């Protein structure tokens, strides 16, 4: 009886040692009393939430942050004791479940608080979200904040455990808007009758580049935990090196020699100008290799070769400099010999940010984990 679980050679390789090193280096960079909240929302930015959380905790993270109730419940199955915070919206109907599972919720509405009914013997921890300039969820005025705080305080079973905000421009060189957000956050937090146990405002860019006082007593380690800089500007200012944890690879499954005038792919959009070997690799837009990546280079035998023709749902074709053997390794993201294709390169090709790239690699691509 076979124990093999993945038969297609396409796979994402997640280097957990890189994640551990990134967290460990951040821990050394921060003051000893600052808590590290590992942000593992969106399946840990496409890397795999459980394995990434394990690595982050081993390296020094003491809290986990997610975006949705489902993400929180999934992680609670594997981590019964660590504090988990849902950064986004949770419906009132989830409050009782959150209390039972010791999951902290983000709150920003007095109406939400008034609707909550929970067992007072299972208190629900809440983090108040302050909108200082994102225009998303959060209270925006002192009056709103105090009204929310008072409604929480007078309801049995609810605890104001934290308060936080999120900065819109922390990764940009111009910090004028960032300073306005900082000032607003400080002003609103100071208006609270009692400072909550946890105050957090520093996203990755803030913790790595800005005034250490903005670390308060907890920081949210997101994109750079995975070895990616929040922006090109931040990349030039990093206080310690970060290691990319994600790579993507597959193998040649077919090689053929095409003659001048023949075509490749749907629509026959690619015309062969000179005799060329064409390889097929089993990865397509259903795996997250979106069609806009046609023309993007991949690595084979340490050499860069282009994707040619339109990317198909499950396959795509590449131009080869020679007749390589079936099974030859092809790297779409990662290192071969002295060549590297980065997530940033993909992001530039499709005119997006590096955050999006690993997130769009679908669940059909298995995540394979490297560790010592």
LUMLUM-596277 format. One record per residue (C-alpha): x, y, z negated; residue number from 1; residue in three letters. Coordinates in steps of 0.5 Angstrom, whole numbers, plus 500, padded with zeros to 3 digits. Layout:
+-----+-----+-----+-----+-----+
:   u :   v :   w :   i :  aa :
+-----+-----+-----+-----+-----+
:   X :   Y :   Z : NUM : ALA :
...
+-----+-----+-----+-----+-----+
% end
This chain:
+-----+-----+-----+-----+-----+
:   u :   v :   w :   i :  aa :
+-----+-----+-----+-----+-----+
: 500 : 500 : 500 :   1 : UNK :
: 503 : 507 : 502 :   2 : UNK :
: 504 : 512 : 497 :   3 : UNK :
: 505 : 518 : 503 :   4 : UNK :
: 500 : 523 : 502 :   5 : UNK :
: 503 : 528 : 508 :   6 : UNK :
: 504 : 525 : 515 :   7 : UNK :
: 505 : 532 : 519 :   8 : UNK :
: 512 : 534 : 518 :   9 : UNK :
: 509 : 542 : 517 :  10 : UNK :
: 510 : 544 : 510 :  11 : UNK :
: 512 : 550 : 506 :  12 : UNK :
: 518 : 549 : 501 :  13 : UNK :
: 517 : 553 : 495 :  14 : UNK :
: 524 : 554 : 491 :  15 : UNK :
: 522 : 554 : 484 :  16 : UNK :
: 529 : 555 : 481 :  17 : UNK :
: 528 : 562 : 485 :  18 : UNK :
: 522 : 563 : 481 :  19 : UNK :
: 525 : 562 : 475 :  20 : UNK :
: 531 : 566 : 476 :  21 : UNK :
: 527 : 572 : 478 :  22 : UNK :
: 523 : 571 : 472 :  23 : UNK :
: 529 : 570 : 468 :  24 : UNK :
: 533 : 576 : 471 :  25 : UNK :
: 527 : 580 : 469 :  26 : UNK :
: 527 : 578 : 462 :  27 : UNK :
: 534 : 580 : 461 :  28 : UNK :
: 532 : 587 : 464 :  29 : UNK :
: 527 : 588 : 460 :  30 : UNK :
: 527 : 590 : 452 :  31 : UNK :
: 526 : 584 : 448 :  32 : UNK :
: 519 : 586 : 446 :  33 : UNK :
: 516 : 587 : 453 :  34 : UNK :
: 511 : 581 : 455 :  35 : UNK :
: 512 : 578 : 462 :  36 : UNK :
: 505 : 577 : 465 :  37 : UNK :
: 506 : 572 : 471 :  38 : UNK :
: 501 : 574 : 476 :  39 : UNK :
: 499 : 568 : 480 :  40 : UNK :
: 493 : 570 : 483 :  41 : UNK :
: 491 : 568 : 490 :  42 : UNK :
: 494 : 561 : 489 :  43 : UNK :
: 500 : 565 : 487 :  44 : UNK :
: 501 : 569 : 493 :  45 : UNK :
: 500 : 562 : 497 :  46 : UNK :
: 506 : 559 : 493 :  47 : UNK :
: 501 : 554 : 489 :  48 : UNK :
: 499 : 557 : 482 :  49 : UNK :
: 500 : 551 : 477 :  50 : UNK :
: 507 : 550 : 479 :  51 : UNK :
: 509 : 557 : 480 :  52 : UNK :
: 506 : 558 : 473 :  53 : UNK :
: 510 : 552 : 470 :  54 : UNK :
: 516 : 555 : 473 :  55 : UNK :
: 515 : 562 : 470 :  56 : UNK :
: 513 : 560 : 463 :  57 : UNK :
: 519 : 556 : 463 :  58 : UNK :
: 523 : 562 : 465 :  59 : UNK :
: 520 : 567 : 460 :  60 : UNK :
: 513 : 569 : 462 :  61 : UNK :
: 508 : 569 : 456 :  62 : UNK :
: 502 : 571 : 460 :  63 : UNK :
: 498 : 569 : 466 :  64 : UNK :
: 494 : 574 : 471 :  65 : UNK :
: 489 : 572 : 476 :  66 : UNK :
: 484 : 575 : 480 :  67 : UNK :
: 477 : 571 : 479 :  68 : UNK :
: 474 : 566 : 474 :  69 : UNK :
: 475 : 560 : 478 :  70 : UNK :
: 482 : 562 : 479 :  71 : UNK :
: 483 : 562 : 471 :  72 : UNK :
: 479 : 556 : 470 :  73 : UNK :
: 483 : 552 : 474 :  74 : UNK :
: 489 : 554 : 471 :  75 : UNK :
: 486 : 553 : 464 :  76 : UNK :
: 486 : 546 : 466 :  77 : UNK :
: 493 : 545 : 466 :  78 : UNK :
: 495 : 551 : 461 :  79 : UNK :
: 491 : 550 : 455 :  80 : UNK :
: 494 : 555 : 450 :  81 : UNK :
: 497 : 561 : 454 :  82 : UNK :
: 493 : 567 : 455 :  83 : UNK :
: 490 : 568 : 462 :  84 : UNK :
: 487 : 575 : 464 :  85 : UNK :
: 482 : 576 : 470 :  86 : UNK :
: 484 : 582 : 473 :  87 : UNK :
: 478 : 583 : 477 :  88 : UNK :
: 471 : 583 : 476 :  89 : UNK :
: 467 : 577 : 472 :  90 : UNK :
: 460 : 577 : 472 :  91 : UNK :
: 456 : 577 : 466 :  92 : UNK :
: 454 : 570 : 466 :  93 : UNK :
: 462 : 568 : 466 :  94 : UNK :
: 463 : 571 : 459 :  95 : UNK :
: 460 : 566 : 455 :  96 : UNK :
: 465 : 561 : 459 :  97 : UNK :
: 471 : 566 : 458 :  98 : UNK :
: 470 : 566 : 450 :  99 : UNK :
: 470 : 558 : 450 : 100 : UNK :
: 476 : 558 : 454 : 101 : UNK :
: 480 : 563 : 451 : 102 : UNK :
: 480 : 567 : 458 : 103 : UNK :
: 481 : 575 : 457 : 104 : UNK :
: 476 : 579 : 462 : 105 : UNK :
: 477 : 586 : 465 : 106 : UNK :
: 471 : 590 : 463 : 107 : UNK :
: 470 : 597 : 466 : 108 : UNK :
: 462 : 598 : 465 : 109 : UNK :
: 458 : 599 : 459 : 110 : UNK :
: 452 : 596 : 462 : 111 : UNK :
: 456 : 590 : 463 : 112 : UNK :
: 458 : 590 : 455 : 113 : UNK :
: 450 : 591 : 454 : 114 : UNK :
: 448 : 585 : 458 : 115 : UNK :
: 453 : 580 : 454 : 116 : UNK :
: 451 : 575 : 449 : 117 : UNK :
: 456 : 570 : 446 : 118 : UNK :
: 457 : 566 : 440 : 119 : UNK :
: 460 : 571 : 435 : 120 : UNK :
: 464 : 565 : 433 : 121 : UNK :
: 468 : 565 : 439 : 122 : UNK :
: 470 : 572 : 440 : 123 : UNK :
: 471 : 574 : 447 : 124 : UNK :
: 478 : 578 : 449 : 125 : UNK :
: 477 : 584 : 453 : 126 : UNK :
: 482 : 589 : 457 : 127 : UNK :
: 479 : 596 : 459 : 128 : UNK :
: 481 : 598 : 466 : 129 : UNK :
: 482 : 605 : 467 : 130 : UNK :
: 482 : 608 : 474 : 131 : UNK :
: 487 : 613 : 475 : 132 : UNK :
: 487 : 614 : 482 : 133 : UNK :
: 486 : 607 : 486 : 134 : UNK :
: 479 : 608 : 487 : 135 : UNK :
: 477 : 601 : 485 : 136 : UNK :
: 474 : 598 : 479 : 137 : UNK :
: 475 : 602 : 472 : 138 : UNK :
: 473 : 608 : 468 : 139 : UNK :
: 475 : 615 : 470 : 140 : UNK :
: 474 : 620 : 464 : 141 : UNK :
: 475 : 620 : 457 : 142 : UNK :
: 467 : 620 : 456 : 143 : UNK :
: 467 : 614 : 460 : 144 : UNK :
: 472 : 610 : 456 : 145 : UNK :
: 470 : 612 : 449 : 146 : UNK :
: 463 : 610 : 451 : 147 : UNK :
: 465 : 603 : 453 : 148 : UNK :
: 470 : 603 : 447 : 149 : UNK :
: 464 : 604 : 442 : 150 : UNK :
: 459 : 599 : 446 : 151 : UNK :
: 464 : 594 : 445 : 152 : UNK :
: 466 : 595 : 438 : 153 : UNK :
: 459 : 595 : 436 : 154 : UNK :
: 457 : 588 : 439 : 155 : UNK :
: 459 : 582 : 435 : 156 : UNK :
: 464 : 577 : 438 : 157 : UNK :
: 467 : 582 : 443 : 158 : UNK :
: 475 : 585 : 442 : 159 : UNK :
: 478 : 590 : 445 : 160 : UNK :
: 485 : 586 : 446 : 161 : UNK :
: 488 : 591 : 452 : 162 : UNK :
: 488 : 597 : 456 : 163 : UNK :
: 491 : 598 : 463 : 164 : UNK :
: 491 : 601 : 470 : 165 : UNK :
: 494 : 600 : 477 : 166 : UNK :
: 499 : 605 : 480 : 167 : UNK :
: 497 : 606 : 488 : 168 : UNK :
: 504 : 609 : 490 : 169 : UNK :
: 509 : 606 : 485 : 170 : UNK :
: 513 : 603 : 491 : 171 : UNK :
: 514 : 610 : 495 : 172 : UNK :
: 519 : 615 : 494 : 173 : UNK :
: 515 : 621 : 493 : 174 : UNK :
: 512 : 620 : 486 : 175 : UNK :
: 508 : 626 : 485 : 176 : UNK :
: 501 : 622 : 486 : 177 : UNK :
: 505 : 617 : 481 : 178 : UNK :
: 506 : 622 : 476 : 179 : UNK :
: 499 : 624 : 476 : 180 : UNK :
: 496 : 617 : 475 : 181 : UNK :
: 501 : 616 : 469 : 182 : UNK :
: 499 : 623 : 466 : 183 : UNK :
: 492 : 621 : 466 : 184 : UNK :
: 493 : 614 : 464 : 185 : UNK :
: 497 : 617 : 458 : 186 : UNK :
: 491 : 622 : 456 : 187 : UNK :
: 486 : 617 : 456 : 188 : UNK :
: 490 : 611 : 452 : 189 : UNK :
: 491 : 617 : 447 : 190 : UNK :
: 484 : 618 : 446 : 191 : UNK :
: 482 : 611 : 444 : 192 : UNK :
: 480 : 611 : 436 : 193 : UNK :
: 485 : 605 : 436 : 194 : UNK :
: 491 : 603 : 441 : 195 : UNK :
: 489 : 596 : 443 : 196 : UNK :
: 494 : 590 : 442 : 197 : UNK :
: 496 : 590 : 449 : 198 : UNK :
: 498 : 596 : 454 : 199 : UNK :
: 500 : 595 : 461 : 200 : UNK :
: 501 : 599 : 467 : 201 : UNK :
: 507 : 597 : 470 : 202 : UNK :
: 506 : 593 : 477 : 203 : UNK :
: 513 : 590 : 480 : 204 : UNK :
: 515 : 597 : 483 : 205 : UNK :
: 514 : 601 : 476 : 206 : UNK :
: 518 : 596 : 472 : 207 : UNK :
: 524 : 595 : 477 : 208 : UNK :
: 524 : 603 : 478 : 209 : UNK :
: 521 : 607 : 474 : 210 : UNK :
: 522 : 610 : 467 : 211 : UNK :
: 522 : 604 : 462 : 212 : UNK :
: 517 : 607 : 457 : 213 : UNK :
: 512 : 605 : 462 : 214 : UNK :
: 513 : 598 : 461 : 215 : UNK :
: 509 : 599 : 454 : 216 : UNK :
: 509 : 592 : 451 : 217 : UNK :
: 507 : 588 : 457 : 218 : UNK :
: 509 : 588 : 465 : 219 : UNK :
: 505 : 585 : 471 : 220 : UNK :
: 510 : 581 : 475 : 221 : UNK :
: 508 : 580 : 482 : 222 : UNK :
: 511 : 580 : 489 : 223 : UNK :
: 518 : 580 : 486 : 224 : UNK :
: 517 : 574 : 482 : 225 : UNK :
: 517 : 571 : 489 : 226 : UNK :
: 523 : 574 : 491 : 227 : UNK :
: 520 : 579 : 495 : 228 : UNK :
: 520 : 587 : 495 : 229 : UNK :
: 514 : 591 : 494 : 230 : UNK :
: 517 : 596 : 500 : 231 : UNK :
: 523 : 597 : 504 : 232 : UNK :
: 524 : 603 : 499 : 233 : UNK :
: 524 : 599 : 493 : 234 : UNK :
: 528 : 594 : 496 : 235 : UNK :
: 534 : 599 : 496 : 236 : UNK :
: 533 : 600 : 489 : 237 : UNK :
: 533 : 593 : 486 : 238 : UNK :
: 536 : 593 : 479 : 239 : UNK :
: 538 : 586 : 480 : 240 : UNK :
: 538 : 581 : 486 : 241 : UNK :
: 531 : 577 : 487 : 242 : UNK :
: 531 : 570 : 491 : 243 : UNK :
: 525 : 569 : 496 : 244 : UNK :
: 522 : 562 : 494 : 245 : UNK :
: 518 : 561 : 500 : 246 : UNK :
: 520 : 557 : 507 : 247 : UNK :
: 516 : 554 : 512 : 248 : UNK :
: 518 : 549 : 517 : 249 : UNK :
: 516 : 543 : 522 : 250 : UNK :
: 519 : 539 : 527 : 251 : UNK :
: 519 : 538 : 534 : 252 : UNK :
: 514 : 533 : 537 : 253 : UNK :
: 515 : 534 : 544 : 254 : UNK :
: 520 : 536 : 549 : 255 : UNK :
: 519 : 537 : 556 : 256 : UNK :
: 523 : 540 : 562 : 257 : UNK :
: 519 : 546 : 566 : 258 : UNK :
: 520 : 548 : 573 : 259 : UNK :
: 520 : 555 : 575 : 260 : UNK :
: 513 : 558 : 576 : 261 : UNK :
: 510 : 553 : 571 : 262 : UNK :
: 506 : 556 : 566 : 263 : UNK :
: 505 : 555 : 558 : 264 : UNK :
: 499 : 555 : 554 : 265 : UNK :
: 492 : 558 : 554 : 266 : UNK :
: 490 : 563 : 559 : 267 : UNK :
: 497 : 561 : 563 : 268 : UNK :
: 500 : 567 : 560 : 269 : UNK :
: 507 : 565 : 560 : 270 : UNK :
: 510 : 564 : 567 : 271 : UNK :
: 517 : 560 : 567 : 272 : UNK :
: 522 : 564 : 571 : 273 : UNK :
: 527 : 559 : 571 : 274 : UNK :
: 528 : 552 : 569 : 275 : UNK :
: 527 : 551 : 561 : 276 : UNK :
: 526 : 546 : 556 : 277 : UNK :
: 519 : 547 : 552 : 278 : UNK :
: 518 : 544 : 545 : 279 : UNK :
: 512 : 543 : 542 : 280 : UNK :
: 511 : 544 : 534 : 281 : UNK :
: 505 : 542 : 530 : 282 : UNK :
: 503 : 548 : 527 : 283 : UNK :
: 498 : 553 : 529 : 284 : UNK :
: 493 : 559 : 527 : 285 : UNK :
: 489 : 554 : 523 : 286 : UNK :
: 495 : 554 : 519 : 287 : UNK :
: 496 : 561 : 518 : 288 : UNK :
: 501 : 562 : 524 : 289 : UNK :
: 496 : 567 : 527 : 290 : UNK :
: 496 : 569 : 535 : 291 : UNK :
: 499 : 575 : 534 : 292 : UNK :
: 506 : 571 : 532 : 293 : UNK :
: 507 : 569 : 539 : 294 : UNK :
: 514 : 572 : 541 : 295 : UNK :
: 516 : 571 : 534 : 296 : UNK :
: 523 : 567 : 534 : 297 : UNK :
: 524 : 561 : 530 : 298 : UNK :
: 530 : 557 : 528 : 299 : UNK :
: 533 : 550 : 531 : 300 : UNK :
: 540 : 548 : 530 : 301 : UNK :
: 541 : 555 : 527 : 302 : UNK :
: 539 : 558 : 533 : 303 : UNK :
: 533 : 563 : 534 : 304 : UNK :
: 528 : 561 : 540 : 305 : UNK :
: 522 : 564 : 541 : 306 : UNK :
: 515 : 562 : 541 : 307 : UNK :
: 512 : 562 : 548 : 308 : UNK :
: 505 : 563 : 551 : 309 : UNK :
: 499 : 563 : 546 : 310 : UNK :
: 499 : 560 : 539 : 311 : UNK :
: 494 : 554 : 539 : 312 : UNK :
: 489 : 552 : 533 : 313 : UNK :
: 494 : 546 : 531 : 314 : UNK :
: 500 : 547 : 536 : 315 : UNK :
: 505 : 552 : 539 : 316 : UNK :
: 510 : 552 : 544 : 317 : UNK :
: 518 : 554 : 544 : 318 : UNK :
: 523 : 555 : 549 : 319 : UNK :
: 529 : 551 : 548 : 320 : UNK :
: 536 : 552 : 550 : 321 : UNK :
: 537 : 544 : 551 : 322 : UNK :
: 533 : 538 : 550 : 323 : UNK :
: 533 : 537 : 543 : 324 : UNK :
: 531 : 530 : 540 : 325 : UNK :
: 524 : 529 : 537 : 326 : UNK :
: 524 : 530 : 530 : 327 : UNK :
: 529 : 536 : 530 : 328 : UNK :
: 528 : 541 : 524 : 329 : UNK :
: 524 : 547 : 526 : 330 : UNK :
: 524 : 553 : 521 : 331 : UNK :
: 519 : 558 : 522 : 332 : UNK :
: 521 : 562 : 515 : 333 : UNK :
: 527 : 561 : 512 : 334 : UNK :
: 535 : 559 : 513 : 335 : UNK :
: 538 : 555 : 518 : 336 : UNK :
: 546 : 555 : 518 : 337 : UNK :
: 548 : 562 : 518 : 338 : UNK :
: 541 : 565 : 521 : 339 : UNK :
: 535 : 567 : 517 : 340 : UNK :
: 528 : 569 : 518 : 341 : UNK :
: 525 : 572 : 513 : 342 : UNK :
: 517 : 574 : 510 : 343 : UNK :
: 519 : 581 : 512 : 344 : UNK :
: 521 : 580 : 519 : 345 : UNK :
: 514 : 576 : 520 : 346 : UNK :
: 510 : 582 : 516 : 347 : UNK :
: 513 : 587 : 521 : 348 : UNK :
: 512 : 583 : 527 : 349 : UNK :
: 504 : 583 : 525 : 350 : UNK :
: 504 : 590 : 522 : 351 : UNK :
: 502 : 588 : 515 : 352 : UNK :
: 506 : 587 : 508 : 353 : UNK :
: 510 : 582 : 506 : 354 : UNK :
: 504 : 580 : 501 : 355 : UNK :
: 500 : 578 : 506 : 356 : UNK :
: 504 : 573 : 510 : 357 : UNK :
: 505 : 567 : 504 : 358 : UNK :
: 497 : 568 : 503 : 359 : UNK :
: 495 : 567 : 510 : 360 : UNK :
: 499 : 560 : 510 : 361 : UNK :
: 493 : 555 : 509 : 362 : UNK :
: 491 : 550 : 505 : 363 : UNK :
: 492 : 545 : 511 : 364 : UNK :
: 500 : 546 : 510 : 365 : UNK :
: 502 : 542 : 504 : 366 : UNK :
: 507 : 546 : 499 : 367 : UNK :
: 513 : 542 : 497 : 368 : UNK :
: 517 : 544 : 491 : 369 : UNK :
: 524 : 544 : 490 : 370 : UNK :
: 527 : 544 : 483 : 371 : UNK :
: 533 : 541 : 479 : 372 : UNK :
+-----+-----+-----+-----+-----+
% end
